[in-house]
Amino acid sequence: MTDRHPLSLSGGQQQRLVVAAARLSARRIVVFDEPSSGVDRRHLHSITQVMRDLADDGAVVVLISHDDELLALAADQELRLRPIDA
């Protein structure tokens, strides 16, 4: 799979590639936007572990998601945004 263009990968494979790249980037702030999109439950747990490892290594990890299962596994704190009543 190393010789394939990222856009030729399935949605789940693309998500896992992005997560792996984030892990290797050594950034101090990492933002994940809907990382569980297109990912099965097994890979959801591996993505969660990567986020936890990043946080354990001192990175600030921001997770944007509507996936309650992912949030329960990965989030230490939660901020819910609600629309302002007009």
DSSP file (Angstrom, degrees, kcal/mol; ACC not computed):
  #  RESIDUE AA STRUCTURE BP1 BP2  ACC     N-H-->O    O-->H-N    N-H-->O    O-->H-N    TCO  KAPPA ALPHA  PHI   PSI    X-CA   Y-CA   Z-CA
    1    1 A M    >         0   0    0      0, 0.0     3,-1.5     0, 0.0     8,-0.0   0.000 360.0 360.0 360.0 -12.1    0.0    0.0    0.0
    2    2 A T  T 3   +     0   0    0      1,-0.3     0, 0.0     3,-0.0     0, 0.0   0.697 360.0  55.5 -69.6 -17.8    3.0    2.3    0.3
    3    3 A D  T 3  S+     0   0    0      2,-0.1     2,-0.3     0, 0.0    -1,-0.3   0.382  89.5  99.5 -95.3   5.1    3.1    2.9   -3.5
    4    4 A R  S <  S-     0   0    0     -3,-1.5     5,-0.1     1,-0.1     0, 0.0  -0.670  78.7-113.6 -94.1 146.0   -0.5    4.0   -3.7
    5    5 A H    >   -     0   0    0     -2,-0.3     3,-2.2     1,-0.1     4,-0.4  -0.538  29.1-120.7 -70.3 139.4   -1.6    7.6   -3.9
    6    6 A P  G >  S+     0   0    0      0, 0.0     3,-1.3     0, 0.0    -1,-0.1   0.817 111.8  58.9 -54.7 -32.2   -3.5    8.7   -0.7
    7    7 A L  G 3  S+     0   0    0      1,-0.3     7,-0.1     7,-0.0    -2,-0.0   0.651  96.8  61.9 -73.9 -12.7   -6.7    9.5   -2.8
    8    8 A S  G <  S+     0   0    0     -3,-2.2    -1,-0.3     2,-0.0     2,-0.1   0.535  88.5  94.5 -86.3  -5.8   -6.8    5.9   -4.1
    9    9 A L  S <  S-     0   0    0     -3,-1.3    -4,-0.0    -4,-0.4     0, 0.0  -0.418  86.1 -99.7 -80.7 158.8   -7.3    4.6   -0.5
   10   10 A S     >  -     0   0    0     -2,-0.1     4,-2.6     1,-0.1     5,-0.2  -0.249  39.7-101.4 -68.0 166.8  -10.7    3.9    1.0
   11   11 A G  H  > S+     0   0    0      1,-0.2     4,-2.2     2,-0.2     5,-0.1   0.910 124.2  47.9 -57.6 -44.4  -12.2    6.5    3.3
   12   12 A G  H  > S+     0   0    0     26,-0.3     4,-2.3     2,-0.2    -1,-0.2   0.889 111.0  50.7 -65.1 -39.4  -11.2    4.6    6.4
   13   13 A Q  H  > S+     0   0    0      2,-0.2     4,-2.2     1,-0.2    -2,-0.2   0.896 109.4  51.4 -65.1 -39.6   -7.6    4.0    5.1
   14   14 A Q  H  X S+     0   0    0     -4,-2.6     4,-2.3     2,-0.2    -2,-0.2   0.918 109.3  50.6 -62.2 -42.8   -7.3    7.8    4.5
   15   15 A Q  H  X S+     0   0    0     -4,-2.2     4,-2.3     1,-0.2    -2,-0.2   0.931 110.9  48.0 -60.4 -45.8   -8.5    8.5    8.0
   16   16 A R  H  X S+     0   0    0     -4,-2.3     4,-2.4     1,-0.2    -1,-0.2   0.863 109.7  53.5 -64.7 -35.4   -5.9    6.1    9.5
   17   17 A L  H  X S+     0   0    0     -4,-2.2     4,-2.5     2,-0.2    -1,-0.2   0.917 109.0  48.6 -63.7 -43.4   -3.2    7.7    7.3
   18   18 A V  H  X S+     0   0    0     -4,-2.3     4,-2.3     2,-0.2    -2,-0.2   0.906 111.5  49.8 -63.1 -41.9   -4.0   11.1    8.6
   19   19 A V  H  X S+     0   0    0     -4,-2.3     4,-2.1     2,-0.2    -2,-0.2   0.915 111.2  49.1 -63.8 -42.8   -4.0    9.9   12.2
   20   20 A A  H  X S+     0   0    0     -4,-2.4     4,-1.9     1,-0.2    -2,-0.2   0.906 110.5  50.7 -63.5 -41.0   -0.6    8.2   11.6
   21   21 A A  H  X S+     0   0    0     -4,-2.5     4,-1.1     1,-0.2    -1,-0.2   0.891 109.0  51.5 -63.9 -39.0    0.8   11.4   10.1
   22   22 A A  H  X S+     0   0    0     -4,-2.3     4,-0.5     1,-0.2     5,-0.5   0.906 108.5  52.0 -63.1 -40.6   -0.4   13.4   13.0
   23   23 A R  H >< S+     0   0    0     -4,-2.1     3,-0.5     1,-0.2    -2,-0.2   0.888 113.4  43.5 -62.6 -39.7    1.3   11.0   15.4
   24   24 A L  H 3< S+     0   0    0     -4,-1.9    -1,-0.2     1,-0.2    -2,-0.2   0.611  96.1  78.1 -81.9 -12.8    4.6   11.3   13.5
   25   25 A S  H 3< S-     0   0    0     -4,-1.1    -1,-0.2    -3,-0.4    -2,-0.2   0.734  83.3-145.3 -72.7 -22.0    4.4   15.1   13.2
   26   26 A A    <<  +     0   0    0     -3,-0.5     2,-0.1    -4,-0.5    -3,-0.1   0.765  38.8 163.3  60.3  26.8    5.5   15.8   16.8
   27   27 A R        -     0   0    0     -5,-0.5    -1,-0.2     1,-0.1     3,-0.1  -0.434  41.6-140.7 -71.5 150.8    3.2   18.8   16.8
   28   28 A R  S    S+     0   0    0      1,-0.2    32,-3.4    31,-0.1     2,-0.4   0.697  92.2  41.1 -86.7 -21.2    2.4   20.2   20.2
   29   29 A I  E    S-a   60   0A   0     30,-0.2     2,-0.4    32,-0.0    -1,-0.2  -0.996  70.7-178.0-127.1 125.4   -1.3   20.9   19.2
   30   30 A V  E     -a   61   0A   0     30,-2.9    32,-2.8    -2,-0.4     2,-0.5  -0.989   8.6-161.2-127.4 127.6   -3.1   18.3   17.2
   31   31 A V  E     -a   62   0A   0     -2,-0.4     2,-0.5    30,-0.2    32,-0.2  -0.937   2.0-166.6-111.6 124.4   -6.7   18.8   16.0
   32   32 A F  E     -a   63   0A   0     30,-3.2    32,-3.3    -2,-0.5     2,-0.7  -0.953   3.3-164.3-109.0 122.0   -8.8   15.8   14.9
   33   33 A D  E    S-a   64   0A   0     -2,-0.5    32,-0.2    30,-0.2    30,-0.1  -0.914  73.3 -30.3-110.9 107.7  -12.0   16.7   13.0
   34   34 A E  S >  S+     0   0    0     30,-3.6     3,-1.5    -2,-0.7    -1,-0.2   0.929  74.4 172.0  52.9  54.8  -14.3   13.7   12.8
   35   35 A P  T 3  S+     0   0    0      0, 0.0    -1,-0.1     0, 0.0   -16,-0.1   0.651  70.1  62.8 -69.9 -12.5  -11.6   11.1   12.8
   36   36 A S  T >  S+     0   0    0      2,-0.1     3,-1.9    11,-0.0     2,-0.3   0.485  72.0 121.7 -90.2  -1.5  -14.1    8.2   13.2
   37   37 A S  T <  S+     0   0    0     -3,-1.5   -22,-0.2     1,-0.3     3,-0.1  -0.449  88.7   0.5 -63.9 122.1  -15.7    9.0    9.8
   38   38 A G  T 3  S+     0   0    0     -2,-0.3     2,-0.4     1,-0.2    -1,-0.3   0.613 105.9 122.4  77.5  12.3  -15.5    5.9    7.6
   39   39 A V    <   -     0   0    0     -3,-1.9    -1,-0.2   -28,-0.1     2,-0.0  -0.893  57.3-131.2-113.1 136.1  -13.7    3.9   10.3
   40   40 A D     >  -     0   0    0     -2,-0.4     4,-1.9    -3,-0.1     3,-0.2  -0.271  34.8 -97.4 -77.5 171.4  -14.9    0.6   11.8
   41   41 A R  H  > S+     0   0    0      1,-0.2     4,-1.5     2,-0.2     5,-0.1   0.841 121.6  55.9 -60.8 -36.4  -15.0   -0.1   15.5
   42   42 A R  H  > S+     0   0    0      1,-0.2     4,-1.2     2,-0.2    -1,-0.2   0.932 111.7  42.6 -62.5 -45.0  -11.7   -1.9   15.6
   43   43 A H  H  > S+     0   0    0      1,-0.2     4,-2.6     2,-0.2     5,-0.2   0.779 104.4  66.3 -73.7 -25.3   -9.9    1.1   14.1
   44   44 A L  H  X S+     0   0    0     -4,-1.9     4,-2.3     1,-0.2    -1,-0.2   0.914 102.2  48.3 -58.4 -41.9  -11.8    3.5   16.3
   45   45 A H  H  X S+     0   0    0     -4,-1.5     4,-2.0    -3,-0.2    -1,-0.2   0.870 110.7  49.7 -68.0 -36.8  -10.0    2.0   19.3
   46   46 A S  H  X S+     0   0    0     -4,-1.2     4,-1.9     2,-0.2    -2,-0.2   0.886 111.1  49.4 -70.4 -36.7   -6.6    2.3   17.6
   47   47 A I  H  X S+     0   0    0     -4,-2.6     4,-2.3     2,-0.2    -2,-0.2   0.911 109.5  52.6 -64.7 -42.1   -7.3    5.9   16.7
   48   48 A T  H  X S+     0   0    0     -4,-2.3     4,-2.4    -5,-0.2    -2,-0.2   0.910 107.5  51.8 -58.6 -42.3   -8.3    6.6   20.3
   49   49 A Q  H  X S+     0   0    0     -4,-2.0     4,-2.7     1,-0.2    -1,-0.2   0.892 107.3  52.3 -64.3 -38.8   -5.1    5.1   21.5
   50   50 A V  H  X S+     0   0    0     -4,-1.9     4,-2.5     2,-0.2    -1,-0.2   0.926 110.0  48.7 -62.0 -43.8   -3.1    7.3   19.2
   51   51 A M  H  X S+     0   0    0     -4,-2.3     4,-2.2     1,-0.2    -2,-0.2   0.915 112.6  48.1 -62.1 -42.1   -4.9   10.4   20.6
   52   52 A R  H  X S+     0   0    0     -4,-2.4     4,-2.7     2,-0.2    -2,-0.2   0.903 110.8  51.1 -64.1 -41.4   -4.2    9.2   24.1
   53   53 A D  H  X S+     0   0    0     -4,-2.7     4,-1.8     2,-0.2    -2,-0.2   0.910 109.0  51.1 -62.7 -42.5   -0.5    8.6   23.3
   54   54 A L  H  <>S+     0   0    0     -4,-2.5     5,-2.3     1,-0.2    -2,-0.2   0.936 112.3  46.1 -59.3 -46.5   -0.2   12.1   21.8
   55   55 A A  H ><5S+     0   0    0     -4,-2.2     3,-1.7     1,-0.2    -2,-0.2   0.902 110.1  53.4 -63.6 -41.4   -1.8   13.6   25.0
   56   56 A D  H 3<5S+     0   0    0     -4,-2.7    -1,-0.2     1,-0.3    -2,-0.2   0.810 104.6  56.4 -63.0 -29.2    0.5   11.4   27.2
   57   57 A D  T 3<5S-     0   0    0     -4,-1.8    -1,-0.3    -5,-0.2    -2,-0.2   0.413 129.6 -96.7 -83.1   2.4    3.5   12.8   25.3
   58   58 A G  T < 5S+     0   0    0     -3,-1.7    -3,-0.2     1,-0.3     2,-0.2   0.443  77.9 137.4 101.8   0.9    2.4   16.3   26.2
   59   59 A A      < -     0   0    0     -5,-2.3     2,-0.6    -6,-0.2    -1,-0.3  -0.488  56.3-122.7 -78.3 150.3    0.5   17.4   23.1
   60   60 A V  E     -a   29   0A   0    -32,-3.4   -30,-2.9    -2,-0.2     2,-0.6  -0.852  31.0-160.2 -87.9 120.9   -2.8   19.3   23.3
   61   61 A V  E     -a   30   0A   0     -2,-0.6     2,-0.5   -32,-0.2   -30,-0.2  -0.921   8.3-168.3-110.9 121.4   -5.3   17.1   21.5
   62   62 A V  E     -a   31   0A   0    -32,-2.8   -30,-3.2    -2,-0.6     2,-0.5  -0.940   5.8-165.7-109.1 125.6   -8.5   18.8   20.2
   63   63 A L  E     -a   32   0A   0     -2,-0.5     2,-0.6   -32,-0.2   -30,-0.2  -0.954   6.6-168.2-116.7 120.6  -11.2   16.4   19.0
   64   64 A I  E     +a   33   0A   0    -32,-3.3   -30,-3.6    -2,-0.5     2,-0.3  -0.940  33.6 135.2-106.6 118.0  -14.2   17.6   17.0
   65   65 A S        -     0   0    0     -2,-0.6    -2,-0.1   -32,-0.2   -32,-0.0  -0.997  53.7-156.8-160.9 153.4  -16.8   14.9   16.8
   66   66 A H        +     0   0    0     -2,-0.3     2,-1.0     5,-0.0     3,-0.1   0.311  69.6 110.6-106.5   1.4  -20.5   14.0   17.0
   67   67 A D     >  -     0   0    0      1,-0.2     4,-2.5     2,-0.1     5,-0.2  -0.677  50.8-167.9 -83.5 101.5  -19.5   10.3   17.7
   68   68 A D  H  > S+     0   0    0     -2,-1.0     4,-2.3     1,-0.2    -1,-0.2   0.829  85.6  54.8 -61.4 -33.4  -20.5    9.8   21.3
   69   69 A E  H  > S+     0   0    0      2,-0.2     4,-1.8     1,-0.2    -1,-0.2   0.934 109.6  46.3 -66.0 -44.8  -18.6    6.5   21.5
   70   70 A L  H  > S+     0   0    0      1,-0.2     4,-2.7     2,-0.2     5,-0.4   0.924 112.4  50.6 -61.8 -44.8  -15.4    8.1   20.4
   71   71 A L  H  X S+     0   0    0     -4,-2.5     4,-2.3     1,-0.2    -1,-0.2   0.899 109.0  51.6 -61.1 -40.6  -15.9   11.0   22.8
   72   72 A A  H  < S+     0   0    0     -4,-2.3    -1,-0.2     1,-0.2    -2,-0.2   0.869 116.6  40.6 -64.0 -35.9  -16.5    8.5   25.7
   73   73 A L  H  < S+     0   0    0     -4,-1.8    -2,-0.2    -5,-0.1    -1,-0.2   0.848 129.0  24.8 -78.8 -35.5  -13.3    6.7   24.8
   74   74 A A  H  < S+     0   0    0     -4,-2.7     2,-0.3    -5,-0.2    -3,-0.2   0.744  96.1  89.1-108.3 -26.9  -11.0    9.6   24.0
   75   75 A A     <  +     0   0    0     -4,-2.3     3,-0.1    -5,-0.4   -13,-0.0  -0.580  34.6 179.2 -90.1 135.6  -12.1   12.8   25.7
   76   76 A D  S    S+     0   0    0     -2,-0.3     2,-0.3     1,-0.3    -1,-0.2   0.728  83.9  20.2 -91.2 -31.3  -11.1   14.0   29.2
   77   77 A Q  S    S-     0   0    0      2,-0.0     2,-0.4     0, 0.0    -1,-0.3  -0.963  72.6-153.3-136.5 152.9  -13.1   17.1   28.9
   78   78 A E        -     0   0    0     -2,-0.3     2,-0.5    -3,-0.1    -7,-0.0  -0.991   8.1-170.5-133.9 136.4  -16.0   18.0   26.7
   79   79 A L        -     0   0    0     -2,-0.4     2,-0.5     2,-0.0    -2,-0.0  -0.983  12.9-159.6-123.5 117.5  -17.3   21.3   25.4
   80   80 A R        -     0   0    0     -2,-0.5     2,-0.5     2,-0.0    -2,-0.0  -0.851   6.1-149.8-100.0 129.7  -20.7   21.2   23.6
   81   81 A L        -     0   0    0     -2,-0.5    -2,-0.0     0, 0.0     0, 0.0  -0.828  15.0-172.4 -98.2 134.6  -21.6   24.1   21.3
   82   82 A R        -     0   0    0     -2,-0.5     2,-0.1     3,-0.0     3,-0.0  -0.914  29.9-100.5-123.3 151.3  -25.2   25.0   21.0
   83   83 A P        -     0   0    0      0, 0.0     2,-0.4     0, 0.0     3,-0.0  -0.386  39.1-111.8 -68.2 149.3  -26.8   27.5   18.6
   84   84 A I        -     0   0    0      1,-0.1     2,-0.2    -2,-0.1     0, 0.0  -0.686  34.3-113.9 -80.1 130.0  -27.7   30.9   19.9
   85   85 A D              0   0    0     -2,-0.4    -1,-0.1     1,-0.2    -3,-0.0  -0.465 360.0 360.0 -66.2 131.4  -31.4   31.4   20.1
   86   86 A A              0   0    0     -2,-0.2    -1,-0.2    -3,-0.0    -2,-0.0   0.458 360.0 360.0 -86.6 360.0  -32.5   34.0   17.7
